[in-house]
Amino acid sequence: MIKVYVDTSVFGGCFDAEFEEWSNRLIEEFKAGFKVLVISDLTLKELEGAP
Protein backbone atom coordinates (compact mmCIF):
# COMPACT_ATOMS: atom_id res chain seq x y z
CA MET A 1 0.00 0.00 0.00
CA ILE A 2 1.33 3.42 -0.93
CA LYS A 3 1.51 5.92 1.93
CA VAL A 4 1.26 9.58 0.95
CA TYR A 5 2.15 12.45 3.28
CA VAL A 6 -0.02 15.51 2.71
CA ASP A 7 -0.02 18.99 4.14
CA THR A 8 -2.52 21.84 3.98
CA SER A 9 -1.70 22.60 0.34
CA VAL A 10 -3.37 19.37 -0.80
CA PHE A 11 -6.61 20.28 0.95
CA GLY A 12 -6.40 23.87 -0.27
CA GLY A 13 -5.88 22.53 -3.78
CA CYS A 14 -9.38 21.03 -3.65
CA PHE A 15 -10.71 24.60 -3.84
CA ASP A 16 -8.24 25.99 -6.39
CA ALA A 17 -9.18 25.68 -10.07
CA GLU A 18 -5.55 25.03 -11.03
CA PHE A 19 -5.12 22.06 -8.67
CA GLU A 20 -8.61 20.80 -7.85
CA GLU A 21 -8.56 17.92 -10.36
CA TRP A 22 -5.39 16.41 -8.85
CA SER A 23 -6.16 17.17 -5.20
CA ASN A 24 -9.68 15.78 -5.42
CA ARG A 25 -8.44 12.68 -7.25
CA LEU A 26 -5.93 12.05 -4.47
CA ILE A 27 -8.63 12.46 -1.79
CA GLU A 28 -10.82 9.96 -3.66
CA GLU A 29 -7.92 7.49 -3.77
CA PHE A 30 -7.63 7.79 0.02
CA LYS A 31 -11.37 7.25 0.44
CA ALA A 32 -11.32 4.20 -1.86
CA GLY A 33 -8.42 2.67 0.07
CA PHE A 34 -5.94 2.76 -2.82
CA LYS A 35 -3.55 4.94 -0.82
CA VAL A 36 -2.99 5.63 2.87
CA LEU A 37 -3.15 9.22 4.11
CA VAL A 38 -0.27 10.29 6.33
CA ILE A 39 -0.71 13.64 8.05
CA SER A 40 1.17 15.42 10.82
CA ASP A 41 -0.25 16.76 14.06
CA LEU A 42 0.81 20.23 12.93
CA THR A 43 -1.19 19.94 9.70
CA LEU A 44 -4.24 18.76 11.64
CA LYS A 45 -3.89 21.75 13.96
CA GLU A 46 -3.63 24.12 10.99
CA LEU A 47 -6.76 22.59 9.44
CA GLU A 48 -8.80 22.99 12.64
CA GLY A 49 -9.10 26.72 11.98
CA ALA A 50 -9.83 26.38 8.27
CA PRO A 51 -13.23 27.38 6.89
N, C-alpha and C positions, 0 to 999 in steps of 0.2 A: 504494500500500500504506500502510495506517495504521500509524504507529509509536506505541507506547504505553510510556511510562516507568513502571516499577513500583518500589516499594520493599518493605521487609519486610512492611508491613501487608497487601499483596495475598497473599503466601504464608501469612501468619498467618491470613488470612481463610478459607483453605481448610479450617481446622480449627476455625472458629468458626461455630456454628449460625446466627447472625444474618447472616453474610456468605458462607458456603460456596457457596451457589448461584451468586452473582455471581463470586466469585473463581475457582471451578472452571470456570465457563463461559469466563472470560477465558483461563485456562491452556489450555483445549481449543482456543480460537481461535488461540492461538500455535502449538500443536502442529499444527493443521490448515493453518497457513500463511495464515490470513485476516488476521492482524495480526503485526507485528514487535515482539518484546520488546526494550526498551531498558532497561538496568540499569547502575547505577554500580558502580565498583570498591568503594566504601564499602559498598553494599548486599551485594555478593558476600562481602565480608569479614565482615559481620554474620551472613550466612547460614551461613558456614563452621562456626560454633559452635552452630548450631541443632540441636535433636534430630531 
